[in-house]
Amino acid sequence: MKKLLLLMISVFLIIESVFAQKSPKKLVLFTNVMVFDGISNELLKRDVLIENNMISQVSEEPLAIIASENATIIDGKGMTLMPGLIDSHVHMNMYKTCTLHELEGTTWEEIGARAAAFAQEMLAMGFTTIRDMGGAHVGLKNVIDEGTLPGPRIYAAGGLIGQTAGHGDFGMLTQRKGESNMERLEMTRVVDGRAEVMEAVRRNYALGAHYTKVMVSGGVTSLKDPIYASQFSDDEISAAVETAEDWGSYVAVHVHQDKDLGRALDLGAKVIDHGLTISEKNMKKLVKKNAILSPNLTALAPEAMEHPAHQDPNFPPTKKFMHLREESAEFSKLVKKYKPKIVLNSDYVLLTGVPYRQCMDFTKFHMAREFGNFWALQAMTINGGELAKLTGPENPYPDGDLGVIKEGAYADILLVNGNPLEDIKVIGANDKWFDAAPREQDVASIKLIMKNGIVYKNTLSK
């Protein structure tokens, strides 16, 4: 019996070895391309070799492979090869043309279907990684990662964490804590006090969250809280930070008020989402602490006043929005002076189809208009990749870098027709917003989209 067992083990090892030998690496070689690597403010002529899902070589000298069943050579025709884009503030489960209150009558079936459409929309725009800032757990991420559905990599915060009557308490006025549909579906968590904050953070990690988001000041879209309201006590914020750090991850804060921004930094928050009212004092603090700034810049664009929702000055969110703009007059000047690390933050909710595309295309354009193409491109690539790494051991994609073209990075790659350092429109940006001509899902100037070594789009022959 012992000899038979040893024989069986030997046979299995031989079979495993044979199968391993029959599974050669999948190779893709990009030639005749100019590379924007996410690091340098110039295009570099390079050949780029992909092995399976990783970038294995970036060479000044021409590389050569023999085309075969497992090896593909792609002639880039002089186009720009660059990292896939990263949007560091989205809400996948709020992709719907309605209001937040209408989500009260929406089932998971519809929310999930819309999130799946959102994922495909983002990938078609060139976004190979997104950071969901609340409302989504990891179900859709898992489906995408297993290859069942096309979509970007997803970093998820889990349920939004806010206080009673705070940003995140989206239930109707007649509903008490725990009664809203968004709470039942664990898209948002309304909590009060240290113990409830810790429980909410832990529950998110139990469901697969990669980092933590908490609300520390009022919001624009929520109806129960003024925009100027401070939210969560220092003890509550500390509870979130301590718990996230127990998991080796970090806390990002939704914050609009400068005083709340400063205390969040002091209490250990690593990422400031929004933060448009930041003072010079707190900008210095943010840079000194090496925290990351994730501002929704289009809120300050002159064109934002043309938003259909802001045509009624008595509409409560419009009043909040106007207050926010008035308090944020120094933002761009401070960013240009102190040069904090910035990531792209779109933060569009309750939009689908053409209106969503119009907003995203303008967001790319406005960031470049405000801070220059190179800065904008870094915000959409390498900076977003560095933010992803803050998740530490919770990082769902720990084997390579994101947002950069270098050896050891994931093979998340775009080929675009033109030089994005000179013309940001080649990545799908548009200088028009609400009056932009409707377009289909495809972005014509993005000729090839590869994520994790798999080509999802290739129109180089067109």
LUMSEMI-541704 format. One line per field, with one value per residue (C-alpha): y, x, z; residue in three letters. Coordinates in pm, whole numbers, plus 50000, padded with zeros to 5 digits. Each point is the difference from the previous one (the first is absolute). Example, Ala and Ser with C-alpha at 12.3 -4.5 7.8 and 13.67 -1.06 7.14 Angstrom:
c2 49550	50344
c1 51230	50137
c3 50780	49934
aa ALA	SER
END
This chain:
c2 50000	50239	49930	50055	50335	50111	49895	50200	50309	49964	49973	50312	50194	49892	50100	50338	50053	49910	50244	50270	49945	50021	50338	50239	50364	50217	50274	50332	50231	50364	50153	50336	50189	50317	49939	50226	49804	50207	50129	50205	50321	49881	49713	49734	49766	49653	49642	49849	49626	49845	49656	49875	50290	50187	50238	49807	50233	50365	50033	50280	49734	49814	49674	49694	49701	49743	50041	49683	49874	50137	50301	50312	50297	50326	50279	50322	50204	50278	50049	50068	49707	50104	49856	49929	50285	49999	50177	50025	50103	49827	49851	49692	49919	50350	49982	50088	50289	50092	50159	49848	49966	49800	49739	49918	49812	49834	49632	49842	49842	50339	50151	49707	50013	50372	49951	49741	50252	50262	49767	49949	50374	50082	49744	50134	50349	49862	49961	49670	50070	50177	50079	49967	50255	49842	49797	49695	49694	49745	49791	50168	50018	49623	49940	50228	49844	49649	50114	49964	50370	50270	50286	50178	49894	50112	50128	50014	50186	49804	50179	50377	50081	50308	50124	50051	50307	50008	49947	49634	50012	49991	49858	50195	50229	49752	49723	49941	49857	49652	50035	50128	49778	50109	49892	49666	49937	50106	50274	50247	49966	50259	49980	50206	49967	49818	49650	50032	50150	49710	49750	50162	50006	49639	49896	50156	49812	49680	50048	50054	50377	50115	50332	50217	50313	50218	50328	50282	50295	50078	49910	50156	49723	49908	50187	49959	50171	50354	50022	50174	49730	49824	49627	49729	50091	49963	49678	49858	50087	49849	49682	49969	50068	49754	49727	50052	49993	49673	49860	50167	50241	50366	50249	50243	50280	50176	50358	50344	50219	50108	49958	49641	49935	50114	49788	49695	50032	50039	49687	49784	50020	49925	50124	50316	49959	50334	50249	50295	50252	49911	50284	50072	49873	49667	49970	50023	49738	49767	50020	49955	49687	49867	49958	49973	50254	49878	50311	50002	50285	50046	50146	50313	50015	50303	49761	49835	50285	49867	49672	49935	49937	50344	50210	50032	50213	49878	49633	49895	49827	50307	50224	49765	49990	50378	50023	49743	50192	50326	49838	49836	50305	49937	49630	50000	50261	49795	49680	50169	50149	49691	49721	49732	49652	50008	49721	50015	50025	49997	49926	49998	49828	49935	50036	49748	49988	50322	50242	49790	49993	50376	50051	49758	50143	50353	49889	49877	50328	50229	49841	50054	50355	50084	49837	49902	49677	49834	50056	49886	49685	49918	50051	49748	49749	49974	50199	49782	49698	50127	50060	49640	49880	50171	49704	49803	49633	50067	50081	49768	50038	49971	49846	50307	50376	50183	50319	49971	49842	49824	49649	49833	50203	49849	49995	50265	50189	50244	50085	50347	50182	50305	50149	50052	50226	50244	49925	49859	49931	49687	49820	50098	50342	50262	50375	49997	49871	50011	50125	49729	49797	49659	49718	49623	49802	49957	50265	50004	50147	49719	49728	49720	49915	49726	49910	49733	49886	49948	50216	50126	50235	50019	50231	50066	49885	50265
c1 50000	50284	50174	49672	49950	50351	49941	49676	50173	50277	49744	49816	50326	50088	49655	50028	50342	49873	49708	50236	50222	49697	49901	50263	49987	49770	50209	49893	50262	49915	50230	50011	49849	50080	49959	49854	50110	49821	50332	50170	49862	50092	49927	50269	50052	49990	49902	49780	49976	49712	50027	49656	49858	50321	50238	50328	50218	50002	50289	50172	50133	49765	49870	49917	49775	49869	49630	49813	49685	50124	50194	49857	50181	49804	50126	49898	50043	50177	49713	50036	50008	49904	49864	49631	49818	49900	49693	50047	49647	49696	49674	49920	49673	49862	50012	49634	49799	49797	50041	50150	49654	49883	50258	49758	49788	50285	50089	50344	49914	49980	50289	50224	49906	50071	50334	50096	49915	50205	50303	49986	49950	50312	50217	49886	50117	50347	49965	50161	49984	49738	49969	49643	49949	49700	49692	50166	50160	50199	49735	50035	50378	50011	49790	50229	50318	49886	49951	49623	49941	50223	50083	50276	50183	49801	50116	49693	49927	49682	49706	50020	50055	49820	49812	49632	49888	50337	50127	49920	49665	49803	49675	49678	49911	49742	50260	50206	50349	50011	49675	50119	50047	50363	50067	49822	50214	50312	50078	50017	50045	49851	50189	50049	50276	50332	49856	49763	50277	50232	49724	49924	50366	50045	49684	50132	50329	49809	49826	50330	50063	50352	49997	49762	49804	49834	49809	50138	49804	49678	49928	49833	49762	49875	49696	50024	50335	50122	50315	50177	49915	50288	49939	50146	50181	50375	49942	49782	50256	50277	49796	49981	50372	50102	49778	50116	50361	49929	49936	50314	49797	49898	49716	49887	49768	49721	50057	49896	50088	50357	49980	49880	50269	50269	49879	49959	50367	50100	49803	50169	49795	50223	49778	49790	49709	49861	50172	49943	49981	50347	50198	50367	50071	49834	50147	50343	49894	49868	50325	50213	49805	50031	49623	49822	49747	49703	49804	49688	50136	49708	49798	50215	49987	49813	49793	49862	49752	49831	49916	49626	49965	50134	49750	49767	50175	49753	50086	50170	50303	50051	50021	50260	50188	50018	50132	50266	50115	50021	50215	50236	50134	50363	50013	50175	50252	50097	50032	50231	50209	50042	49961	49828	49963	49662	49789	49704	49664	49692	49731	49707	49694	49652	50106	50002	50078	50057	49981	50254	50236	49971	50095	50295	50142	49983	50159	50309	50017	49946	50272	50249	49876	50043	50336	50155	49997	50291	49856	49658	50142	50195	49684	49825	50284	50302	49849	49690	50228	50184	49668	49901	50310	49886	49767	50306	49923	49638	50121	49807	50265	50330	50225	50079	49978	49706	49993	50352	50185	50301	50129	49799	49685	49668	49930	49726	50067	49843	50108	49878	50016	50208	50211	49798	50274	49917	49632	49798	49711	50172	49896	49638	49996	49754	49998	49620	49785	49622	49992	50236	49876	49871	50244	49982	50179	50314	50274	50136	50344	50073	50099	50092	49901	50183	49932	50194	50158	49666	49906	49643	50013	50224	49907	50353	49902	49725
c3 50000	50091	49666	49815	50178	49909	49640	49983	50141	49740	49720	50120	50017	49646	49872	50174	49847	49652	50029	50125	49698	49772	50140	49867	50092	49796	49837	49848	49851	49929	49739	49821	50294	50193	50372	50265	50305	50265	50133	49729	49849	49651	49769	49975	49704	50151	49932	50270	50064	50193	50159	50100	50202	50085	49825	49983	49788	49897	49761	49810	49765	49768	50146	49796	50048	49756	49941	50091	50164	50333	49876	49835	49850	49996	49775	50173	49681	50187	50246	50373	50239	50352	50326	50035	50172	50368	50142	50376	50097	49852	50131	49795	50170	49945	49620	49940	49859	50308	50343	50311	50149	49698	50095	50282	49747	49812	50032	50006	49664	49831	50196	49908	49633	49986	50178	49739	49727	50186	50006	49625	49945	50201	49824	49662	50110	50071	50377	50098	50374	50212	50371	50120	50275	50165	49923	49843	50146	49799	49825	49661	50042	50046	49689	49795	50140	49909	49640	49983	49933	49847	50233	50190	50312	50303	50338	50226	50322	50072	50155	50048	50369	50126	50303	50068	49801	49827	49649	49947	50180	49676	50139	49977	50289	50127	50022	50310	50016	49848	49805	49661	49697	49963	50359	49954	49692	50195	49749	50287	50376	50236	50328	50314	50260	50011	50036	49702	49784	50080	49929	49664	49894	50104	49818	49679	50031	50072	49665	49818	50015	49917	50188	50204	49913	50263	49977	50214	49858	49819	49639	49697	49895	50348	50132	50378	50062	49924	49788	50288	50257	50177	50022	50222	50318	50032	50194	49724	49731	50211	50037	49620	49956	50270	49859	49641	50114	50184	49651	49866	49788	50020	50042	49732	50103	49817	50108	49878	50297	50067	50379	49957	49741	50244	50289	49772	49901	50365	50091	49736	49679	49701	49717	49970	49759	49877	50233	49768	50286	50127	50159	49948	50351	49934	49650	50160	50254	49728	49805	50313	50097	49643	49986	49665	49873	49797	49892	49783	49788	49765	50290	49957	49619	49862	49788	50316	50030	49686	50174	49957	50374	50085	49805	50298	50267	50264	49944	50330	49839	49780	50308	50146	49672	49978	50357	49916	49693	50194	50269	49746	49813	50107	49922	49662	50108	50307	49796	49751	50281	50221	49742	50211	49856	49822	49852	49761	50176	49775	50264	49756	50139	49865	49636	49716	49630	49806	50298	50188	49702	49958	50364	49993	49677	50138	50330	49815	49811	50299	50211	49717	49939	50368	50075	49668	49803	50179	50346	49884	49844	50316	50206	49773	50001	50232	50289	49996	50001	50307	50175	49927	50185	50322	50053	50114	50070	49897	49645	49768	49728	50189	49735	49790	49964	49847	49797	49863	49708	50147	50061	50275	49939	49907	49627	50010	49678	49757	49647	49904	49669	50087	50276	50323	50140	49721	49939	50288	49762	49869	50321	49943	50165	49876	50059	49986	50284	49999	49642	49873	49706	50109	49940	50008	50269	49789	50018	49646	50081	50246	49756	50238	50357	50187	50361	50187	49673	49825	49702	50028	49703	49693	49711	49876	49653	49975
aa MET	LYS	LYS	LEU	LEU	LEU	LEU	MET	ILE	SER	VAL	PHE	LEU	ILE	ILE	GLU	SER	VAL	PHE	ALA	GLN	LYS	SER	PRO	LYS	LYS	LEU	VAL	LEU	PHE	THR	ASN	VAL	MET	VAL	PHE	ASP	GLY	ILE	SER	ASN	GLU	LEU	LEU	LYS	ARG	ASP	VAL	LEU	ILE	GLU	ASN	ASN	MET	ILE	SER	GLN	VAL	SER	GLU	GLU	PRO	LEU	ALA	ILE	ILE	ALA	SER	GLU	ASN	ALA	THR	ILE	ILE	ASP	GLY	LYS	GLY	MET	THR	LEU	MET	PRO	GLY	LEU	ILE	ASP	SER	HIS	VAL	HIS	MET	ASN	MET	TYR	LYS	THR	CYS	THR	LEU	HIS	GLU	LEU	GLU	GLY	THR	THR	TRP	GLU	GLU	ILE	GLY	ALA	ARG	ALA	ALA	ALA	PHE	ALA	GLN	GLU	MET	LEU	ALA	MET	GLY	PHE	THR	THR	ILE	ARG	ASP	MET	GLY	GLY	ALA	HIS	VAL	GLY	LEU	LYS	ASN	VAL	ILE	ASP	GLU	GLY	THR	LEU	PRO	GLY	PRO	ARG	ILE	TYR	ALA	ALA	GLY	GLY	LEU	ILE	GLY	GLN	THR	ALA	GLY	HIS	GLY	ASP	PHE	GLY	MET	LEU	THR	GLN	ARG	LYS	GLY	GLU	SER	ASN	MET	GLU	ARG	LEU	GLU	MET	THR	ARG	VAL	VAL	ASP	GLY	ARG	ALA	GLU	VAL	MET	GLU	ALA	VAL	ARG	ARG	ASN	TYR	ALA	LEU	GLY	ALA	HIS	TYR	THR	LYS	VAL	MET	VAL	SER	GLY	GLY	VAL	THR	SER	LEU	LYS	ASP	PRO	ILE	TYR	ALA	SER	GLN	PHE	SER	ASP	ASP	GLU	ILE	SER	ALA	ALA	VAL	GLU	THR	ALA	GLU	ASP	TRP	GLY	SER	TYR	VAL	ALA	VAL	HIS	VAL	HIS	GLN	ASP	LYS	ASP	LEU	GLY	ARG	ALA	LEU	ASP	LEU	GLY	ALA	LYS	VAL	ILE	ASP	HIS	GLY	LEU	THR	ILE	SER	GLU	LYS	ASN	MET	LYS	LYS	LEU	VAL	LYS	LYS	ASN	ALA	ILE	LEU	SER	PRO	ASN	LEU	THR	ALA	LEU	ALA	PRO	GLU	ALA	MET	GLU	HIS	PRO	ALA	HIS	GLN	ASP	PRO	ASN	PHE	PRO	PRO	THR	LYS	LYS	PHE	MET	HIS	LEU	ARG	GLU	GLU	SER	ALA	GLU	PHE	SER	LYS	LEU	VAL	LYS	LYS	TYR	LYS	PRO	LYS	ILE	VAL	LEU	ASN	SER	ASP	TYR	VAL	LEU	LEU	THR	GLY	VAL	PRO	TYR	ARG	GLN	CYS	MET	ASP	PHE	THR	LYS	PHE	HIS	MET	ALA	ARG	GLU	PHE	GLY	ASN	PHE	TRP	ALA	LEU	GLN	ALA	MET	THR	ILE	ASN	GLY	GLY	GLU	LEU	ALA	LYS	LEU	THR	GLY	PRO	GLU	ASN	PRO	TYR	PRO	ASP	GLY	ASP	LEU	GLY	VAL	ILE	LYS	GLU	GLY	ALA	TYR	ALA	ASP	ILE	LEU	LEU	VAL	ASN	GLY	ASN	PRO	LEU	GLU	ASP	ILE	LYS	VAL	ILE	GLY	ALA	ASN	ASP	LYS	TRP	PHE	ASP	ALA	ALA	PRO	ARG	GLU	GLN	ASP	VAL	ALA	SER	ILE	LYS	LEU	ILE	MET	LYS	ASN	GLY	ILE	VAL	TYR	LYS	ASN	THR	LEU	SER	LYS
END
